[in-house]
């Protein structure tokens, strides 16, 4: 199909065929593009505030610096799309396919990404403060330097994700999966932990160990022995046992399903 250039947008209808259309900097505020096919469309700098893009096809589309505040992108297909520096504040991205998408430095504050597919997406430096990422698939995603303060990551899949230097302050990480994730330099202050995540608990202990080699080894062992549950670990007579109890008791929060022994230690 040849490239289509559109300079004026008269009443675009749902299910419109706009593959490879040139919509750079187009005014599409509140446009109804539900089920529209915008594969490989040029939408750089386009104004799509409050637009309806529910279930639209935007594979490999260029949405760099586009404005999508409060837009409805639920269940849309944005696989491989370029959304670098795009504005997606409070956008609805539930169930959206963003696999391999480029979201570097994008603004997603307060966005709803529950159940979204973000495998291997690039979110380096993205702002996801207060975003809802419950059950989102972020396996292998690059979240280095991303802002996730107060984000809801309950049940999110973060296996092998890069979270180096990410800010997870006050984030809810209950039931989140962190196997193989890079957490070097990530801010975890006042985060709600997943007490079943060996990777996450190991990181907390390693930081608390400081330069104490024995405690560092205990922290590494906790991360390695994924076959053991807390009952198994606490049954082991080890000199660092009390240290582990004291460190982790400080992370207990109401309703976080922390083992009872840590709640008792924190009293």
N, C-alpha and C positions, 0 to 999 in steps of 0.2 A: 504494500500500500504506500502511496506517495504521502509525503508530509503535508498535513493540512494546517494552514495558517488562519487563525481566527482573531480578528481585531475587535469585533463587537460580539457580545454574548446576548442574543435575543432570548427567549425562553427555552433553555435547554431542557429536554424531556428526560425522564428516567429511562435507563437502558440505552442511552445514546451511544453511538459508535464514534469515539474520539481517539482512536488509536493513532499514535504519532502526531497528534494535533499540537500546534504551536499556541500555547496559552500563557506564554511568558508574561508575567505582571498583569494578567487579566483580572478584572473585577468579577469575582464569583461569590460575593458575599451572600449567604443564605441560599445559594443555588441548589437545586434538587438534582443531584447526580447519582441517585440510587441505582445500583446495578449497571452504571455506565462503564464502558470499556475504554480506559485511558492508558492502556499498555504503551509504554515508551513515550508517553506524552511529555511535552516540554511545559512545565508549570513553575519554572524558577520565578520566585518573587510574587507568585499569584496570591491574590487575597481571597481566601476560602473560609473566612470567619463564619462559623455557624452553618457551614454548608452540609448538606446531606450526601455523604459518600458511602452510605451503608451498602456493604457487599459489592462495592465497585472494584474493578480490576485496574490496578495501578502498578503492575509488575514493571520493573526497570524504568519507571517514570522519574523525571527529574523534578523534585519538589524542593530543591535547595533554596533556603531562605523564604519559603512560602509561609503564609500566615494561615494557620489552621486552628486558631483559638476556638474552643467549644464546638469544633466540627464533629460530625458523627461519622466515624470511620469503622464502626462495628462490623466485624467479619469481612472487612475489605481485604484484598490481596495486594500487599505492597512488597512482595518478595523482590529483593535486590534494588529497591527504590532508593533514590538519593534524597535524604531528608536532612542533610547537614545544615545546621544553624536554622532549622525550621522552627516556627512557633506553634507548639501543640498544647498550650496551656489549657487544662480542663477539657481536653478532647476525649471523645469516647472511642477507645481503641480495643474494646472487649472482643476477644477472639480473633483479633486481626493477625494476618500472616505478615510478619516483618522479618522473615528469615533472610539473613545476609544483607539486611538493609543498612544504609549508612545514616546514622543519627548522631554523628559527632557534633558536640556543642549544641545540640538541639535543646529547646526549652519545653519540658514536659511536666511542669509543676501542676500538681493536682489532676493529672491525666488518669483515666481509668484504663489500665492495661490488663485487667483480670483475664486470665486464660489466653493471653496473646502469645504468639509464637515468635520468639526473637533469637532462635538458634543462630549463633555465629554473627549476630548483628554487631555493628560497631557503634557503641554508645559512649565512646571516650569523651570525657568532659561534659556529658549531657547533664542537664538539670532535671532530676526526677523527684524533687523535694515534694513530699506529701502525695506521691503517686501511688495508685493502687495496682500492685503487681501480684496479687494473690493468684497462685496457681500458674503464673506465667512461665514459659519455657525459655530460659536464658542460657541454656547449655552452650558452652564455648563462646559466649558473648564477651565483647571487650567493654568493660565498665570501668576501666582505669580512670581515676580522677572524677568519676561521676558523683553527683550530689544526690544522695538517697535519704536525706534526713527525714525522719518521721514517715518513711515509706512503709507501705503494707506489703511485705514479701512473704506472707504466710503461705507455706506450701509451694513456694517458687522453686524452680529447678535451676540451680546455679552450678551444676557439675562442670568442672574445667573452665569456669568463667574467670576472667581477669578482673579482680576487684582491687587491684593495687592502688593505694591512695584514695580509694573511694570513701565517701563520707556516709556512714550508716548510723549516724548518731540518732538515737531514739527510734530506730527502725524496728518493726516487728518481724522477727526472723523465725517465729514458731513454725516448726515442720518444714522449714526451708532446707534444701539439699545443697551441700557444699563440697561433696567429694571432689578432690582434685582442684578445687578453686584456689586462685592466688589471692591471698589476703594481706600481703606485705604492705604495711603502712596504712591499711584501711582503718578508719575511725569507727570504733565500736562502742563508744561511750553511751551508756544508758540504753543500749539496744536490748530488746527482749530476745533471749536466746532460744535456739532449738536444742534442748538438752539431750537429744539423741544424735546430734551431729558430732561425730568424733573430730572432724576437721575443725569445726568452729570452737569446740571446747579445748582442743589442743592449742589453737591459736591464742585463746584467752590465757591458758596456763603458761604458754611459752613467753608471753609478754610479761607476765607476773614473775617469771623465774629470774629475770634480769641476767646477771653474769654467773649465776649459780649453775654450774654444769650438771650436777645431779638432778636439779629440778628441771632443767632443759630436757634432759633425757627422759624424765617422767612425762613431760608434756608431749614429746615426740612419740613415746610409747602409747599414750592414750590415742593419738591420732592413727597409729599403725594398727593397734589391736581392735579392729572394727568388729571382731567376733564376740567381744565381751560387752555385757551390759553393766549398768552401774552396780547391781548387786554383786556381780563377779569381781569388779574392781575393788569395791569396798570390803570384800571378804579377804583381800590380800593384805598381809601384815607387812607394811613398808614404812620406812622412816618419813616419807613425804606424804603419807596419807592425811595427816592432820593439816598440813599446808594446803593440800588440794581442797579439803573441806572448807577451810577459811577463805581461800581465794574465791571459790565458786559461790559460797553463801552470799557474797556481796553482790552477785548478779541476779539473785532471785527476785522475781516480781510477782505480784498477785495474778493468778490465772495463767501462769506460763508453764504449768505442768512440770515444774522442777521436782526432782526426787525429794522425798520427805526429809531425808537426812540433811540436805542443804538448808531446808527451811528451818529445821531444828537448830542447826549450827548458827544461823543468822539471827536467832532470837537473843 
